[in-house]
Every structure is written in C-alpha cells, then in structure tokens.
Amino acid sequence: MPAGLIAAVAAGTLAERVGLRAGDELLSINGNLLRDLIDARFYSAEERLALRVRRDGREFEVEAGRSYDERLGLEFAQPTFDGIRRCDNRCEFCFVAQMGPGLRRSLYVKDDDYRYSFLFGNYITLTNLDESDWARIGQQHLSPLYVSVHATDPGLRRRILCNPTAPDIMAQLHRLADLEIEAHTQIVVTPGLNDGVHLDRSITDLADLYPALRSVSVVPVGLTKYHRGGCRAHTLDEARAVFERVVGWQTRLRERLGVNFAYLSDEWYLRLGENVPPLAAYDGLDLTENGVGLVRQFLSEPLIPNHESQTLVTGTLFAPLLRQAAAEFANVEVAPVVNRFFGETVTVAGLLTGRDVVAQLQERDLGDVVALPAAMFGGPEGQSLDEMWPQGIGEALGRNVVAGDIRRDDGSRV
C-alpha cells in the first residue's frame, strides 16, 4: 500500500492540531488510498477528514473538521507515493541518456509521469497512459498538462520516439480537450528529421486545437559530448531556416487566433543575434521553464547591483547580452563559464556544473561577491547538477557567493 512519508508539518495547521509529525506516513483520507500529493490535496478538501496514519509500524486514525480555507499543512518527502512513471521511449536526443558520470542520482531517471507534468510543468509524451489514468485526469481535472509532441504525423513521431506502439498524439490531445484539460506542447526540432514541411504540419495540426491547446514551444535539439545517437545540432543556416519559418507562422496565427501560439525558445534568438520579442509577444503565458521568454523577462527590469564589486556568472550563450546590461556599472564583471563537463556546444547557464565554475574562476579577481545563476541550483535543497551547494562553491573560490541574486529594483531573482 502506498503511503505519503511526512517530511514536515506546518505550524498552526490542521495536521499540527491533530498531532501529526515528521516521519509519520499518511495512508488514506476519508477511506481513499493516496497515490501522491495530488490525491492528498484532492481528498483533503472535505469539511470532515478522517486521516489514516502509520507511525513506527502502528496504524491509527485521527478525525478533524476543517474550515473552508484551512489547508492540511503537510510537506511530503516525495510528491508521488507509489514511485515515478518511467519513460518507455528511446529518443536519440533524450537528454537523460546524454548525462555524464558523477551527477545527482535523480538526473539519470527517465521520468514520463503525468503527475509531475501537472505538479511541476514537466513535459511528457502521453505514451504510457491507461484508461484509469485518463479517468483520473478528467475526474481530478489535472490541468494544465505539458506534452512533448515533436511531430503530429503518427509514423514520424513513432520514429522519433523509437516506439512503434506510440498512440496517435492528435487523438490524445483531442481527448484532453474534450475533458477540458488545457495543454501546452513542445517540439524539439532536429535538423533533417522533423523540421521543414513536418514542422509546418505539426504547427498546423496543433493550432487547430486552440484554445484548449494553448501553445507550442519550438526548441532546438540539445546534444552533449556524451551523445551517441545519429542526430546532430543545427548549422547556422538551418537554425535561420527554422527561425524564419516559425516567425512566419506567428504572423499568420496572430491574424487568425489573436496570439502567436508558436513560441521560439530564447536560444534561437541569442544564437542568431536576433532581438528577442517584446513581452506582449508571449501573450501572457509563462513558458520560462522551457527556455521561452527568460531573456525578455530579464530585460524587462533594470539591473541594479547591490554590492561594491561583484562578478556575474553565466553560460556562454547569455554572456554577451548580460555584458551589455552590466556595461554601465564599473563595479560589475561578467564571467562566462565554458561547459567543459557536457561539452562546449552546451551553452546555457542552467547546465553549468559547480566544478566547472570553480575550475574557471579560481584564478580570477572576483570582487566582493560572486552571483551564480539561479538555474544552476534546481536540485534538492538547492544543489547544482554535480551536487555542490552555493556555499561550497564560495568556499572553493574564497568569496561570498549568492545563488541567482542579481538584484533588480523589485528584489526578484534572475
């Protein structure tokens, strides 16, 4: 029987009131077994709650009433209590398959779990859903979901996924629309595979489902030095062709739908030296987790350094633009770090390792404070890909280090 291991109990909440504590396992709510955090939230919305708990091997039940806006107040060790759904596809560009040695263990897990899509915005393929999953998505209204499409042509998509039994993605997206589930999609474009007329067909098919299907993010394939497949990265000419194709679609779709619908990730603009579009071009959507609109978000607020002298660390892709933003400040230096771990073709800040940062900055004059990109520390408790904390990097550099605190007028992190 799955159970939710309680990691923390918030003060002043229902859970504290009935005596729950860290280390307890929550088994059921009002007789409903719990598979994950979603179930715990869904079934705890009732006014009267009967919580089945296991503590030190002994099971017991506590009951309590809750006011309308009172939350349960539990933090669980893991968001899913019955494990995580694994991916049954074998895409040649799968980034998990391109990981080098010595990184966080979780980075080697090929997840394809619709619950992580709902909770955290992870992109999933929908290839491993059964009828009970579809029923639950509808019953609990798990919206929005984020879907990796890559191609709407069924045969081409099966080829891309290396999965001859992958369902027709358009039929699945229609089913989500019928359930009133909002979807956001992505296409990872690989040269010679799903670009050109295939990209045209995919955008056409997906746009026909607007507004239930809200967006398609167009992302270039990313390959590390550990890649062993047959695909390759775009040449500049190929990248330009994709860029111009999607910009053309944006013009046509804005006339037809009132929104761009198809959104290019920032990497296309930065690599080609193109100006990123204004904030309005993203139509109120937050797709920054997929690398769409992050640069515009950064440029929308003035940079206001808050230390006497500091070094701003970033990847090589963003460094030229960050230098422009920091040029007016004599006390700010920008330090691009080359990605030696994954290879120099990996240029984004979020894939920098702590060891690369230390190796390339330890001989530099870094000023009072080193500001590292927040995207470096998305792991448990704020660890880098190679399990380093900001303070550990600071100790190795002999400097004060802040993670992501490039201060702006509203104190937000970049």
C-alpha positions in Angstrom: 0.0 0.0 0.0 1.5 3.4 -1.0 1.9 5.9 1.8 3.0 9.6 1.9 6.0 10.0 4.1 5.6 13.3 6.0 8.7 15.4 5.9 7.4 18.5 7.8 4.2 19.8 9.5 3.4 23.4 9.2 2.7 25.3 12.4 -0.8 26.4 13.1 -2.4 24.0 10.6 -4.9 21.1 10.8 -2.1 18.5 10.7 -0.4 20.0 13.7 -3.7 20.3 15.5 -4.4 16.5 15.3 -0.8 15.7 16.3 0.8 14.6 13.0 4.6 14.9 12.9 7.5 14.4 10.6 8.2 10.7 10.0 4.6 9.7 10.0 3.1 8.0 6.9 -0.3 9.2 5.7 -2.2 6.2 4.2 -5.6 7.4 3.4 -8.1 10.3 3.7 -11.7 9.5 4.3 -11.1 6.0 3.2 -9.4 7.0 -0.1 -5.9 5.5 -0.6 -3.3 8.0 -1.5 -1.1 7.6 -4.5 0.6 11.0 -4.4 0.4 14.6 -3.4 -2.5 15.2 -5.8 -4.7 12.7 -4.0 -3.8 14.2 -0.7 -4.8 17.7 -1.9 -7.9 16.4 -3.6 -9.4 14.3 -0.8 -8.4 16.8 2.0 -10.8 19.4 0.5 -13.8 18.0 2.5 -15.1 19.6 5.7 -14.6 16.5 7.8 -11.4 14.5 7.5 -10.5 11.0 8.7 -6.8 10.5 8.4 -5.3 7.0 8.5 -1.7 7.2 9.7 1.2 4.8 10.3 3.7 5.7 13.0 6.6 3.4 13.9 4.7 0.4 12.3 1.4 1.1 14.1 -1.7 2.3 12.3 -4.2 4.7 13.8 -6.9 7.1 12.6 -7.5 10.8 13.6 -10.5 12.9 12.7 -11.0 16.6 12.5 -13.1 19.3 10.9 -11.6 21.9 8.7 -12.8 25.4 7.7 -13.2 26.2 4.1 -9.8 27.9 3.6 -7.8 25.7 6.1 -5.1 23.7 4.5 -3.9 20.3 5.7 -0.4 21.6 6.3 1.8 18.7 5.3 5.0 18.5 3.3 5.8 15.1 1.9 9.3 13.6 1.3 8.3 12.8 -2.3 5.4 14.1 -4.5 4.5 10.6 -5.6 4.0 7.8 -3.0 3.9 4.8 -5.4 7.1 5.7 -7.3 7.6 7.6 -10.6 6.4 6.5 -14.0 9.4 5.8 -16.3 9.6 6.7 -19.9 9.2 3.8 -22.4 10.6 5.8 -25.4 14.1 5.9 -26.6 14.5 9.3 -28.3 18.0 9.7 -29.8 18.2 13.2 -28.3 16.9 12.2 -24.9 19.0 14.4 -22.5 18.9 11.9 -19.7 20.7 9.4 -22.0 23.4 12.1 -22.5 24.3 12.6 -18.9 28.0 12.2 -17.9 29.1 10.4 -14.7 29.1 11.9 -11.2 25.9 13.9 -11.2 22.8 13.8 -8.9 21.2 10.3 -9.0 17.8 11.8 -9.9 19.2 13.1 -13.2 19.6 9.6 -14.5 15.8 8.8 -14.1 13.9 8.9 -17.4 10.5 10.0 -16.0 7.4 10.3 -18.1 4.8 10.9 -15.3 1.6 12.9 -16.0 1.5 13.8 -12.3 4.9 15.6 -12.5 3.6 17.4 -15.5 0.6 18.7 -13.6 2.6 19.5 -10.4 5.8 20.9 -11.9 5.3 21.5 -15.6 7.4 18.6 -16.8 6.9 17.7 -20.4 5.5 14.2 -21.0 4.8 12.1 -24.1 1.4 10.6 -23.0 2.6 7.2 -24.4 2.2 5.3 -21.1 -1.3 6.3 -20.0 -4.0 3.6 -19.5 -7.8 4.1 -19.1 -7.6 4.6 -15.3 -5.1 7.4 -15.9 -7.4 9.1 -18.4 -10.3 8.7 -15.9 -8.3 10.3 -13.1 -7.1 13.2 -15.3 -10.7 14.0 -16.0 -12.1 13.4 -12.5 -9.5 15.4 -10.7 -9.2 17.9 -13.6 -5.4 17.7 -13.8 -4.9 20.9 -15.8 -2.7 22.2 -17.4 -0.6 19.4 -18.7 2.7 19.8 -20.7 3.2 17.5 -23.7 6.2 16.7 -25.8 4.8 16.3 -29.4 7.9 16.6 -31.7 5.7 15.7 -34.7 2.0 15.2 -35.2 2.5 12.7 -38.1 2.0 9.4 -36.3 4.6 7.5 -38.2 7.3 10.2 -37.8 6.5 10.6 -34.1 6.9 6.9 -33.6 10.2 7.0 -35.4 11.4 10.0 -33.2 10.3 8.2 -30.0 11.7 4.9 -31.2 8.4 3.5 -30.0 6.3 1.6 -32.7 3.3 1.5 -30.4 3.1 5.2 -29.5 -0.5 6.3 -29.8 -1.7 9.0 -32.2 -0.8 12.2 -30.4 -3.5 14.3 -32.0 -6.2 11.8 -30.9 -4.8 12.1 -27.3 -4.7 15.9 -27.5 -8.3 15.9 -28.7 -9.2 13.7 -25.8 -7.6 16.2 -23.4 -9.6 19.0 -25.0 -12.8 17.0 -24.6 -12.0 16.6 -20.9 -11.5 20.4 -20.7 -7.8 19.9 -19.8 -5.6 22.8 -21.0 -2.4 21.7 -22.7 0.9 23.3 -23.6 3.2 21.4 -26.1 6.7 21.4 -27.3 8.6 20.4 -30.4 12.3 19.6 -30.1 13.5 20.3 -33.7 16.1 18.1 -35.1 17.6 19.0 -38.5 16.6 16.7 -41.3 14.0 14.9 -39.1 11.1 17.0 -38.0 11.8 20.4 -39.5 10.6 21.9 -42.8 7.2 20.6 -44.0 7.0 18.3 -41.0 7.2 21.3 -38.7 4.6 23.1 -40.8 2.2 20.2 -40.4 2.8 19.9 -36.7 2.1 23.6 -36.1 -1.0 23.5 -38.3 -2.4 20.5 -36.5 -1.7 21.8 -33.1 -3.1 25.3 -33.8 -6.4 23.7 -34.8 -6.9 22.8 -31.2 -6.5 26.3 -29.9 -7.7 27.5 -27.3 -7.8 24.1 -25.5 -4.2 23.7 -26.6 -2.6 27.0 -25.6 0.9 26.9 -27.0 3.7 25.1 -28.8 7.3 25.9 -27.8 9.8 25.3 -30.6 13.1 24.3 -29.1 16.4 23.3 -30.8 17.8 19.8 -30.2 20.5 19.9 -27.4 23.4 17.4 -27.6 26.2 16.9 -25.1 29.6 15.3 -25.7 28.1 12.1 -24.3 25.6 11.8 -27.1 25.9 8.5 -29.1 22.8 8.8 -31.4 22.6 9.7 -35.0 21.1 13.2 -34.7 23.2 16.4 -34.9 22.8 20.1 -33.9 21.7 22.8 -36.3 24.1 24.7 -38.5 23.5 28.5 -38.5 21.8 28.3 -41.9 19.5 25.5 -40.6 18.7 27.5 -37.4 17.9 30.5 -39.5 15.5 28.5 -41.7 13.6 27.2 -38.6 13.6 30.7 -37.1 12.1 32.3 -40.2 9.6 29.5 -40.6 8.2 29.9 -37.1 8.2 33.7 -37.3 6.1 33.4 -40.5 3.7 31.1 -38.6 3.5 33.6 -35.7 2.3 36.3 -38.2 -0.3 34.1 -39.7 -1.6 32.7 -36.4 -1.8 36.1 -34.7 -4.1 37.2 -37.6 -6.2 34.0 -37.2 -6.1 33.3 -33.4 -5.1 36.7 -31.9 -2.0 35.1 -30.4 1.4 33.9 -31.6 0.6 30.4 -30.4 4.1 29.1 -31.6 6.9 30.4 -29.5 10.6 30.2 -30.2 12.9 29.4 -27.3 15.4 32.1 -26.4 18.3 30.0 -27.8 17.3 30.7 -31.4 17.4 34.5 -30.9 20.7 34.5 -29.0 22.5 32.2 -31.4 21.3 34.1 -34.5 21.9 37.5 -33.0 18.2 38.4 -33.2 16.3 40.8 -30.9 14.0 39.0 -28.5 10.4 39.9 -29.0 8.6 42.3 -26.6 6.8 40.9 -23.5 3.4 41.2 -25.3 4.5 38.7 -27.9 4.3 35.9 -25.3 0.6 36.6 -24.8 0.6 36.4 -21.0 2.0 32.9 -20.9 4.8 31.8 -18.6 6.9 29.3 -20.6 10.2 30.2 -19.0 10.7 26.7 -17.6 11.1 25.6 -21.3 13.6 28.4 -22.1 10.9 30.6 -23.7 10.8 34.3 -22.7 13.6 34.2 -20.0 15.7 36.8 -21.8 12.7 39.2 -22.2 11.9 38.7 -18.5 15.4 39.7 -17.7 15.4 42.7 -20.0 12.1 44.0 -18.7 13.6 45.2 -15.4 16.7 47.4 -14.9 19.8 45.8 -13.4 20.7 47.3 -10.1 23.7 45.7 -8.5 23.7 45.8 -4.7 27.4 45.1 -3.8 30.5 47.2 -4.0 32.1 44.9 -6.6 30.7 41.7 -8.0 31.1 39.1 -10.7 28.0 37.8 -12.5 28.5 34.2 -13.7 26.6 32.8 -16.7 26.8 30.5 -19.6 28.5 31.5 -22.9 25.2 31.9 -24.7 23.8 34.7 -22.5 27.1 36.3 -21.7 27.1 38.9 -24.5 23.7 40.2 -23.6 24.5 40.3 -19.8 27.6 42.2 -20.6 25.5 44.9 -22.4 23.2 45.1 -19.4 26.1 45.5 -17.0 28.3 47.8 -19.1 27.2 51.0 -17.3 28.4 49.6 -13.9 32.1 49.9 -13.2 31.9 47.6 -10.3 30.3 44.6 -12.2 32.2 42.0 -14.2 30.6 39.3 -16.3 32.3 35.9 -16.2 31.1 33.4 -18.9 31.8 29.8 -18.0 32.5 27.3 -20.7 30.8 24.0 -20.2 33.6 21.5 -20.0 31.5 18.8 -18.4 28.8 18.5 -21.1 30.9 20.0 -23.9 31.3 23.5 -25.4 28.1 23.1 -27.5 26.1 23.2 -24.3 25.9 26.9 -23.6 23.0 27.6 -21.3 23.6 28.6 -17.6 21.2 26.0 -16.2 23.6 23.2 -17.2 26.7 24.5 -15.7 28.3 22.3 -13.0 29.9 23.6 -9.8 33.2 22.1 -10.7 33.4 23.9 -14.0 32.6 27.2 -12.2 35.3 26.6 -9.6 37.9 25.5 -12.1 37.5 28.5 -14.4 37.0 31.2 -11.8 39.5 30.4 -9.0 42.3 32.4 -10.6 40.2 35.4 -11.4 39.8 38.7 -9.5 36.1 38.2 -8.5 35.4 41.3 -6.4 33.4 41.1 -3.2 30.5 38.8 -4.3 30.0 36.2 -6.9 26.4 35.9 -8.3 25.7 32.4 -9.7 22.7 31.7 -12.0 19.7 30.5 -10.1 19.1 27.9 -12.8 22.3 26.1 -11.7 20.6 25.1 -8.4 17.4 23.3 -9.2 18.2 20.2 -7.3 17.2 19.0 -3.8 17.9 21.7 -1.2 19.4 23.9 -3.9 22.2 21.7 -5.3 23.9 22.0 -8.6 23.9 19.2 -11.1 27.1 17.8 -9.6 25.8 18.1 -6.0 27.5 21.3 -4.9 25.8 24.0 -2.8 26.5 27.7 -3.4 28.4 27.9 -0.1 30.6 25.1 -1.2 31.5 26.9 -4.4 32.1 30.0 -2.3 34.5 28.2 0.0 36.4 26.9 -3.0 36.6 30.4 -4.5 37.3 32.1 -1.3 34.4 34.6 -1.9 30.9 35.3 -0.8 28.5 33.6 -3.2 24.8 34.2 -3.9 22.7 31.9 -6.0 20.7 33.9 -8.5 20.7 37.1 -6.6 21.3 39.5 -9.5 19.3 42.2 -7.7 16.7 44.3 -9.5 14.5 47.1 -8.3 11.9 44.6 -7.0 14.4 42.2 -5.5 13.5 39.4 -7.9 16.0 36.7 -8.8 17.2 36.1 -12.3 
